[in-house]
Amino acid sequence: MKSAKTYIGVDNDIYGGMTPIGKVIRDAKVFGLISDEETCKGWTSQGIDSLLEKVNKEWDKYGCLVRHLPPELAERHAKLHGDAIKRAKELGWNGEVETDDER
């Protein structure tokens, strides 16, 4: 029997989590769905998918727009994503991977 692949954890992901899964994890932290210490290391794809569903339900409450978040959530979002961007840049990320197909 083949064992299910598991997630490597947001801290071990590409550029410290500059991936769609990393964004889901950061957003889950913004909404208090998981603790700030949770990296999701060892989670299966089913666990990540379940977390995505919960995150999407939270975003739906705010029209999927950061500017519609209440101030305390907007501040958490700015901090968590800002810290992630800073770390990613320290690891050599420049954001071009996300926009390469727009050229």
Summary of the structure (lengths in Angstrom):
residues: 103
radius of gyration: 14.4
end to end distance: 44.2
largest distance: 48.8
contacts: 254
relative contact order: 0.16
helix: 62%
strand: 2%
